[in-house]
Amino acid sequence: MPATPAPAAAPPTAAPGTPTTVAPPPASVASAPPAVNGVAVRIPDADAPQPLETAWAALGEQNAKHVGKCEVAGVAGNDWSPRENTQGAERIACITDDGIVLRLRENDRVLFEATRVEIGPQTASLFGVPPGYQVIDPEQVVERVGDAMEQLDSVQGAAPVAPATPTPAPRG
């Protein structure tokens, strides 16, 4: 959790023309890590959310039927519907010839609709972790915890230590 820095002290006031000296911040403040704007967790590609196009492409022509032409945001496409029973829901996707889902409807409700489409090269920065985000790799975290546990075991001794049994107080 990012900490809120303490407010800076007001600079000393001095008569005009008098030199002033401002001490540098303490070493602990000067070497503080950069502010973290957020956290990104690294996950395997297989576990990553998939775009809408993936599900519709997985249907394939044998499992989807063409139900008409469509146009969304000035881009032409074709309306497709699953051939299988979708439990009372009529699902229709407007998809371009190159596979971009422009609109997704369920019954008479629009679930997703493009408002603007720009086709062209995209910069790699759109697909990376934004600046200021800390990346956490769960596999590395598990390894670090395991290493720390091994270090604790080596300090304490590999065998668990039994608690000392209390000696009874003398009576008398």
Buried (B, 14 or more C-beta within 10 A) or exposed (E): EEEEEEEEEEEEEEEEEEEEEEEEEEEEEEEEEEEEEEEEEEEEEEEEEEEBBEEBBEBEEEEBEEEEEBEBEEBEBBBBBBEEEEEEEEBBBBBBEEEBBBBBBEEEEEEEEBEEEEEEEEEEEEEEEEEEEBEEEEEEEEEEEEEEEEEEEEEEEEEEEEEEEEEEEEEE
